[in-house]
Amino acid sequence: MLIDDEELALPYSEFPWFKAATIQQILNVLRPTSDHLYWPDLDVDLSVESIRHPDRFPLRANSTFQPCHTPDPPPSV
């Protein structure tokens, strides 16, 4: 992610909310303040500082991703 002139990474291990997101959902990001990013489609709020230094922000939510459909097992013969 490019913020001003700084390139920052958002690895799934630190930011699991993005793992199941579509490109469109990830690209739909707002910047309400200089240190605040918000992804409305994902309902994710992050401070820029937490992206720069995720180790300083150890509290993070667990990913709530669940598949929308689990295939039924094949019928027994």
SEKOL-774866 format. One record per residue (C-alpha): residue in one letter; x, y, z. Coordinates in pm, whole numbers, plus 50000, padded with zeros to 5 digits. Layout:
N
AXYZ;...
This chain:
77
M500005000050000;L501345034349909;I500545061150167;D501895094950063;D505485085649966;E505725055250194;E505155019550081;L503684997150352;A502894959950353;L499784943850499;P500694907050547;Y497754883650610;S499474870450923;E499104904851084;F495974916850903;P493774886150845;W490714906750750;F492094911050398;K492714874350323;A489204866550199;A488544901350061;T488134908649694;I490414933049514;Q487464956949488;Q486884955649865;I490564961949936;L490764990949692;N487735007749848;V489635024950128;L488975058850285;R491405080850472;P489375101350720;T492545115150883;S496235113450803;D496725084151043;H493445065750991;L492375042150712;Y488915027050679;W487704999150450;P483885003350456;D483144971150265;L485114951450526;D484314973450828;V488034975250906;D489655005551073;L493435007551103;S495825034251210;V498765039450976;E501015034651278;S499604999551331;I500514990950972;R504025004751017;H504574986751349;P502084957951396;D504224944351681;R503284975051888;F499594966851848;P499314930851968;L495554931152011;R493914921351690;A490614905351606;N490424870151477;S489354866051121;T485664857651101;F485914843550748;Q483594814350692;P482854798250358;C479394807250236;H478754771950114;T480034738250221;P479444711849957;D477294682750064;P479094649550083;P478374625249800;P475394602449860;S476084568350007;V475644539549767;
